[in-house]
């Protein structure tokens, strides 16, 4: 039995007086992929932004409850250190526009004080290989990160996240701005990364959730309606609201 990597208990989150998450509780095993599904505005992105304490960076946002990472309370950890351990890939690819492909990948290492050129080069190559991008960019590492296609930019952002050796990767609808071919590449990449990372992916795409994840959580109006193995949740959901959402009756 895999150990719990993330454990959530009695989690509530607000924007001002508006409560967006209500008493969320579940856990995620190490080196598994968990998909978070649910209609727009149900709290999916807010939930994963709590995992690396980005929710708190929004003015008037607050959170209560417990989140543990490897058995330790994340709210007692330095947020900068936490975000190195819990990397995030956003909906829209966001390479640093003034930086080259190489500089994008090693930006986090440089921020941490790494100056050794050979180490930076080795990590950049390794992470671009892991992100299935090396063969496409190895001859143009000095080009701007924004010169790449949308799908390549998203893989560059994944390489950048991997460079600081995270334990968890949060992906907030990483394929929503991509074409079907680029989407397939990202899904293949999730499969390749799964043995080494705990991955949480927010997706609107039911088929994608079924393809890439081991476990699925269904959120509705800020509440966790159901969490379980993906196969079970999609074929034999315990809750009627889960079944109604998956079969397209609402949402």
Buried (B, 14 or more C-beta within 10 A) or exposed (E): EEEBBBBBEEBBBBBEEEEBBBEBEBBBBBBBBBBBBBBEEBBBBBBBBBBBBBBBEEEEBEBEBEBBBBEEEBBEBEEEEBBBBBBBBBBBBBBBEEBBBBBBBBBBBEEEEBEEEEEBEEBBBBBBEBBBBBEBBEEEBEEBBBEBBBBBBBBBBBBBBBBBBBBBBBBBBBBBBBEEEBBBBBBEBBEEBBEEBBBBBBBBBBEBBBBBBBBBBBBBEBBBBBBBEBEEBBEEBEBEBBBBBBEEEEB
